[in-house]
Amino acid sequence: MKTLSTLAVHQLKPFGVKLTNVDVNCPEQCDRIRELLYENGVVIIPADGGSVGAQPIQADASLLKLAELFGQVENYHPVNEAKDTAGKVQILETMGDTGISADSFLFNSDMSWRVNPSRASVLCGEILAPSGGDICFQSANQMYRNLSPELREQLHGISALHSLKKGYVQVNRPDDVTNDVQAIHPAVIKHPDTGVPLLYLNPNFTVSLLGMSEEESTELLNRVFEEANRPDQVLCHSWTKGDVVISDNFGVQHLARADNQGLHRMHRVVAHDPYLRTERYVGETGDVKEAISNIEHYLKKDDNQAGYQEWAFRYEQDVNQAGYKIPAIATEILAQYLGKLVQTDEPRILDVAAGTGKNALLLMRNHGLTNLEAMDVSTEMLFEARRRELYRKYHVEDANQPLPIPDRQYDGVLCVGGLSASQIRAQPALEEFIRVTKDGGLVVMSMREAESEYTAEVSRLVTTGVAEVVHEHLFVGIETNQEVRHHIFVLRALGKDNSEQSVAQ
């Protein structure tokens, strides 16, 4: 087996890398290839540049194994029903007697019209036209950095609508899409692995910028593309039979030149992550103190609803910067006790003070829990959750009022970070959480240890026989603020028939 030292990395200009001496059966090399793709956007392996054991790099089995480095292999497209081999390797043909017309002349990000766009593509040249058909790439990070500081700042708070149908209209195939698919993404996103800012607007599938008139949106998009696109920063690859090109679908935009006159046949494997969602980028910050200050400011703001409306776009970046780990701990505890105490395959969970949906992301990704509903007082916070399609229902409600929800609806109620003096009060909230929970279901809630109002209400609910405490957890919830400890309670709702029963501690 080849070792990591045999992997040869050749830097390309203006970006990207070419690899030789590749052995995808070497775990160390696989880790390095993954890093190189996310750092460089494009990885090119020539036909004689590697193997998977005895298989050459261009073999379908090798393409599949390469794609699996970056996620789950998927073979789906609502318009281009490509022929395939092994059920997963797509065969894409353009021109000649069997291929579709070559029509690509706009840079795009694959499936940006979907809430979870594809993660990476592995493409191999199988049959090449005598000339033409080069594949070209632009770095989405470089495109962002090409923008003026003023324009970057403006885009941080903007979201954009992406449309499958609009994309095919743009390439003169308006009748190919019968059912449109649309998604909303931030104009600038964080790279899922490196965290660098990426321009996530493309002239193919981006329809409009939200909150603007059509004229304003078109004008701003034209300005963005004019500043971001620079011909000298485009990486173009001229195919040789058997070449393998891997592209990071978030880190780069791509274009296959529609100038080939003969048959052009590509083998392609697409990798995706069903639970990956785009995260908004709102500007450079390395100041932890500023993040903590923002958290304290908005948690104590007199007008709670207005505060969260204002904070919505910066919320995730601030709490991540501060090392806010309560959602990870609370969702882990909820999933653990649901598995122990609630006998259902698809527990229905209400996330109170859901905000932008951090809890939902954790429950989906780590525990496969997707039957989720959100409640929050802030429509702007819920906008971030809605655009990522994290919940099945959204309730814009004030948890300080009786909840407009019938009794005993949920297997679990989760409230992380909402219980504080300026936000959700102990009464009537905690009793309402119990009321809407099924008999035997769970309420998991976090609070600062010093908040005696909530611990007193927990004691009252236990004393009156409507709930029992099955678990408590004391911990430091914000890594950058070690002086403040947090307290998680796991309560089990007790109905009339089982209020005398208890669960082993």
N, C-alpha and C positions, 0 to 999 in steps of 0.2 A: 504493500500500500504506500502511495506517495505520502510524504509528510508535508506540513505547512510550508516548510522552507522551499519546496519545489514549486509552489504556486508563484508564477511570474506575473507581476502587475505592471502594466504600461499605461502611464497617464496620457489621456487624449486631450486635445484642445478643440474648443474652449472648455470642455468638461467631459466627464465620462472616463471609463477605463477599459482597456483591452486585457483579457486574461489568457494566459497559456499555461500548459502543464496542470490543467484542472483535473482533479479526481473527486467527483461528487460523492464517492463512497467514503471519503475522509471527513469525519465530523468537524475537525478543526478548520478544514477548508470551507465547509458549508457555512460555518459561523462567519468566516472572513468574507465570503462572497456576499452574504446577507448585509454585513456592515458596509462593504464597498458599494453595493447598490444604493443603500439609503444615504450614503455620504456623497455619491457621485451622480446618481440619477439614472445612469445607463451603464450596463456591463456588456461588452462584446466578447464573444468567444469564437475565434475562427474555426473552420471545419476541422482542422487538425490540432485544435488547441486543448482538447480534453476528452474525458471519457467518464462513464459510470461503470466501473468494473470493466468487463469485456465489451460493453456497448459504446460505440462512438458518441460524441456529444450531440450529434444531430438526430440520433435515433429517437423515435417517439417515447420510448421508455425513459430515456435520458431527459427529454424535455419535461415529462411529467415529474420526475424527481427534482429537477431544478425548480419548477413552479411550486412544489410543495415546501420549499424553503421559505416561501413568503406567505403562505396561507392555505386555505382549502381550495382545491381545484374545482372550478365551475365551468360548465359548458352551456351557456345560456345567452341568448340575445333575442329580443322580441321582433327584430326585423331580419337580420342576417342569419338565416338558418344554414349555418355552414355544414358541409359534409364533415364527417369526423372519423377518426380511427380510435379504437379502444374505448369509444364512448366519451372521451374527454379531450382528445387532441383535435382541434378544429382544422379543417382544410379550407383556406380562403383563396379563391381564384378571381383574378381580374383579367379582363380582355381575353383574347383568343376565342375559340369556339365554345368554351364552357364557362367562362368567367363573367362576372357582372362588369358593367362599364366602370372604368377608372374614374373616380369622381372626387377624390379627397384633395382639397386645396386650402383647407383651413386647419390651423392648429387646434387641438382639443385634448381634453382629459377623458379617457374612456369612462363611459357611464356616469358622468357628473350629474346626469339627470336622475340618478338613483340615490336614495338616502345613504346607502353604503356602497360607494363606488368600488370598482375592482381595485385590488391592491397592487398587482404587478402583472405584466405580460411577458411571456417567453415566446419569441418568434424565430422561426427558422426558414431560410430560403430553400425551397425544394425544386421548383422549376422557375427559371428567370428569363424574362424577356431579353432580347438582344441588347436593349438599352433602356434606361429610365427606371422608374420605380424605386428610387432611393427613399430611405426613411430618415426623417429629420426630427430633431428634438430641440426644445428650449428649456432651460432651467427655470422652474417656477420661483425659486429663491432669487436668482439673478434678475428675473423680470420684476419682482417686487423691489429689489434694490435699485433698479433703473428709474423708478418713480421718484418724483420730487418729494421732499419731506412733507410738504403740505398735502400732496395727494395721498401719500401713505397714511397720514393721520386721518384724513377724511374717510378712507376705505375701512379703517379698523372697526367702525361702528355700522357698516353697511352689510346687508345681506342681499343675495342675488337668487333669482329664479332660473333654474336650468330645465330645459325641455327636450325630450327625445324628438318630438315632431318638429320643433323649430330647427333642430340640428339637421334633419333630413330636408327640410325646406331650403336650408342654406346651401346644400349640395345638390339642389335641383332634383330631389326625389320626394316631392311632397305627398305623393299617393302611397308611399311605402309604409307609412305608419297609420294604422287604423285606430289604435288606442294609445293616446299619449301617456307618457310617464314623466312626472315632474318631481323635482326636489329643490329645497332651499338650502343654500350653504353660505357661510360667511364669505365676503369678498377676499379676505386674507385669512388663511388657516395656519395652524401649527402643523409641522410635519409630525406624523404619529410616532416616529421613533427618535428623530434628532431634535425636534422642537423648534427648528428654524422656521421663519415666516415664509409662506408660499402664496403667491398670487393665485387665487382660485377662480379666475374669470377667464373664459375662453370664447373666441369669436364664433365657434361652431354651435355650442349648446346653451350658452348663457342668453337668456331671453331679456331680462330686465333687472334693474336694481330696485329693490323694494322701497316704498315711501317716496317715489319720484314719479313725475309725469313721464309719459313715453318720450317726449322731446328731451327732458332733462336726463333721463336714463341713457338714451342713445348718445347724447353729447358727452356725458362723462365716460361711458364705455369706450367711445372713440378716442378720447383723450388718453385713457389708460393704455389702450393697445398701441397708440402712437408712441407713448413714452416707454412702454415695457419692451416692445419688440425691436431688436437690433440684429440685422442680418449677420454681423460679424460674431455674434454670440450663439449662432445656430450650429449644432453638431449634425452633420449629414453622413450617413453610412451607405456606401455603394455595395450592393450585395455580391457575394461570391457564394456559389452553391454550397450549402451545408453550414454557412455562418449562423450563429445563434446570437440574438440580441435580446437582452433582458432590460425592461424599463420599469421604473418606479412610477406608478400612475399618479401619485401625488406630487412627487418631486420634479417631474418633467411634463411638458405638453409635447404631443407628437403630431406628425403629419407624414402620410405616405404620398409621395409625389405622384400625381395622376398623369404621368407622361410616358408610361410604357405602352408600346404598340403591340407587343405579342403577349402570349399567356404568361401570367405571373402567379405562381402558386406558393403560398405560405402555409406552414404548419404553425399553429398557435395554441398555447395553453395559458389559461387565465387563472390567476389566484385571487381569492378575496377573503375577507374576514366578515362574516355576517353581523358581528356585533360592533364593528368599527364605525365610529361616527366622526364627522369633521368637528374640530375644536377651533373656536375663534382665537385669532391672534390680535392683541390690542396694543402692541407696542413694546419696546425694550424696557425691561425693568430687572434690576438685580437687587433692589432695595427691599429687604425683608421688613424693615421697620415701616416702610410705606404700606406694605400689604397688611401688616398687623393693625396699623392705624386705620386703614380703610375698614377692616373687619369690625374693629371696636366702634368706629363712627356709625356705621350703618346698623349694627346691632342695637345701638342705644338711641337711634334717631326717634324723635317723638312721633313723627308720621311714618309708621312702619311701611305702609303701602307705597308711599312716594319714594321712600328711601330705596326700596328694592327695585322700583321702576328705574331709578337713576343708576343703580349699581349693576344692573343685569348683565351688561356686556363685559364688565371687568370682574365679575364675581368669581368665575372659575380660575382666572389667572391669579387673583389675590389669594384665594384659599389654597391653591396649589403651591404658591410661593411661600406661604406661611407654614406649610407642612401640616395642613388640616387633615387629620387621619380618622376623624370620628365616623364619616360615612363608611369607610372600609371596615372598621371594627364592628359597627352596628349592623351592617348588612351581613357580615359573616356570622354574627350571633343570631340574627333573625333566621337565616338559612339553616343554621345548625339546629335550632329549637323547632323550626317547622318540620324538619326531617324526623325529629324525635317524637313530637307530640301531635302533629296534625296529619291525619291519614287522607291525603288527596294527592292526585298526580299533578294537578295544576292549581296550586293555591292562589286565591285572589287576594291581592295585597293593595292597600291604600297607603300611599306615600304622602303624609301631611307635611306641609312646608317643603314641597318637592323641589322648588327652585328650578334650576336649569337641568336637573335630571341626573345628578352624579350618582345617587342611590340606584337608579334604574340601570345605568351603565354597569355598575358593579354587580347587581343582581342578575342581569342578563349574561354578562361575560363570565363571571366566576361560578354561577350556580344554575344557569339555564332557566331562571325564573322570568317569565315574560307576561304573565297575567297581571299587569300592573296598572294602577290608576293614580293620577296625580291630583293633589289639592294644594293651591297656593293663592295668596291674596294678590300676587303680582302677575299681571298679564305679560309683562316684558320678560320676567324670569321664565314663565311657562312657554313663551315664544321659542326660547332656546331649546326647550324639551320637545315642543311640538315639531319644530323643523327637523329634529333628529328622529321623530316617530318613536319615542321611548315608552310611551304609555298608550293603553287602549282607550282610556277616557281621561278628560281633563276637567277638574272642578275649580272654578274661580270662586273661592269662598273664604270667609274670615273665620278661622277656627276659634275665635273668641265668642262666636255665636253658636246656638244649637245647630248642628249639622243637618242640612236638608236631605238626609239619607235614612232609609228605613232601618229598623233594628236588624242586627245579626246578618250582615252582608259579606263580611270579609273574614278570611282565614288569618290574616295578619294586618296590623296597622303599624306603620313605622313613622316616627317623628324624630328627625335628627336636626339639632341646631335651632329648632323653632321655639323651644321652651326657654324664654327669658322674660324679664320684667316688661320690656318694651314691645314684646311680640305676642306669643301665645300664653295666656294666663292659665293657671292650674284649673280654675273653674270658669266655665263648665267643660273645658277641653278634655281633661283626662277621663272624666265620666262619659263623655260623648265617644271617646275612642273605644271604651269598653262596650258601650251600647251598640255600636255598629259592627262589633266583632262577634263572630259566631261563637256559640258555646264551645269551650275548649280551645278557641283560637288565641292568638298571641298579640300583645301590644308591646312593641319595643320602642323605648324613647330615651333620649339622652338629654342631659342638663349639666350645668356647672354644679360641682359638689356643694357649693355654698348656697344654692337656691333652695332654702328650706320650705318654701311655699309648695314645691312639687313633691318633696318627700312626705310632707304632712298630708297631702291629698292622696298619695299612694297608700299611706297608713289607713286613712279613712275608708278608702275603697276596699281594702283587705278586711277591715273590721266589720264593714257592713255586708261582707260575704259576696260581693259581686266580682271580686278578682283575688288572685293569689300571686305572690311573687315567686317565680321559679328560678330566677337568676339575677344577680347584681354584679356589676363590673365597675371598678374604680380604676382610672388611668389618666395619663396626660394626653389630652386630645389634640393639642397643637404643638408640634415639635419645637417651634421657635418660642414657645411660651411655657416653660417648664414649671412655672409657679402656679399655674391654674390646672386643677384636676377636674375631670369630668366623671359623671356617674351615669351608667346605663342600667335601666330597669327592664326586665322581661316579665310582663304580667300575663297571666292566663285568665281569660274571661270565664266566669262561672255562672251558668244559668241556674234557674230555680231548682232543677233536678239534680245538679251536681255541685251546688255551692258548698256543701259540707265535705266534698272530696278534696284531696290534696295531692300534689305531685311530689314525688321523692326529690328532695333537695340534692 
